[in-house]
Amino acid sequence: MENIMNQAKSIKQNNFNNMQQINSINLILTSDNNGRDKDPNISEGFLKLKRKIEEVNNATEEFLSILNNDNAESRH
């Protein structure tokens, strides 16, 4: 169980790093002048990627919650 928790925590850290990169890309894609997208086609693809990464983040949090609950129950 401990090894699984450690691996899941590594995934969570990678998710955090991915979100930092997503935020950087978002800044690059947004025009400095008026806050509009520089390239609507690229921005649409980027939004799909961002949503998927957010889904992975949520699934990771749910998985960690399950692990924490199972681990707490096994101690009792």
C-alpha positions, -999 to 999 in steps of 0.1 A, spaced: 0 0 0 28 24 9 44 19 -26 11 26 -43 7 58 -22 42 69 -31 36 64 -68 3 81 -67 19 111 -49 45 112 -77 17 113 -102 1 142 -83 34 161 -84 37 155 -121 1 168 -125 11 200 -107 41 204 -130 18 198 -160 -6 226 -148 24 250 -145 33 242 -181 -4 246 -192 -4 281 -175 27 290 -194 13 279 -227 -19 298 -219 1 330 -214 20 325 -247 -13 319 -267 -30 350 -254 -23 383 -272 -7 410 -251 -29 437 -267 -64 426 -261 -64 393 -243 -77 374 -273 -62 342 -286 -34 346 -312 -45 315 -331 -80 302 -326 -72 267 -340 -42 262 -317 -62 276 -288 -90 251 -294 -66 222 -293 -49 236 -262 -83 239 -244 -89 202 -251 -55 193 -237 -61 215 -207 -95 198 -200 -79 164 -202 -51 173 -178 -77 187 -154 -96 154 -157 -64 135 -148 -58 158 -119 -93 151 -106 -89 114 -111 -56 114 -93 -71 132 -63 -100 107 -62 -76 78 -63 -55 93 -35 -86 98 -15 -96 62 -19 -61 51 -9 -61 73 21 -95 60 32 -85 23 26 -53 29 45 -71 45 74 -96 17 76 -69 -10 75 -53 5 106 -85 1 126 
